[in-house]
Amino acid sequence: MKTWLLDTGPIVSYLVASEKDHLEVAARLDAFSGQLVTTSAVITEAMHFVAGAHRGPTLLAEFVAQSGLQVLDFSGAGELAEAARRMEKYANLPMDYADATLVLLAERLGVFELLTLDRRGFSVFRSSRGKRFTLLLDQPGSA
């Protein structure tokens, strides 16, 4: 089964129809039949951004449940230290905590296909072994 990593921006764009990338993100997510995976930091960040939207928090909770989105946590001491190292390394972009956890998740799963709107960051971020991300919104539409 195909697996995609999911960043904050596409979640918010999918749930908030007034977002500029809503149609493109919705088309990709609606056509995808594989496994979506993200981190609890991404969910926290998305909840912050949708909080002001009509039914935003409820829509996010429903999306997680209905999509079968797998949410992994990276808040252990070692994971926090590794995330902090990544954030320092990429401070000029910058890399936030949610981004750092997605890099750690990619390394853990060996999955580097990412649905993100953060092209600037994720076109530069690399795994500890130098692996690049495939930015799915920059690829021809395929699910």
C-alpha angles and dihedrals in degrees: 000000000000116000128203128190113226125214129199099258097061092047091054093043091050093051099040110059093197092063112110094235095045098110096046094046093044091051091052096045095043091052095047117098100175133087121297116206132185142149134262088245090060091049091050091050092047091049089054092052097045095043092095096047121095106273088348098148092044091048090051092050091048092048092053092049098042098042094049088233109184111221119198126191124227101181100113116120094255093045092049090051091050091047089051091051090052092047090053092047092053098032091125093064088031118240113202126203094264090053091049091052091051090054089050090047091051090053093047094050099032088233119132103167104113134184102210141140090208097094093153094058103034093046086063104032114097137187118253086265094050098258114158127221123245105227102215097201088060092053126082110272110277131142 
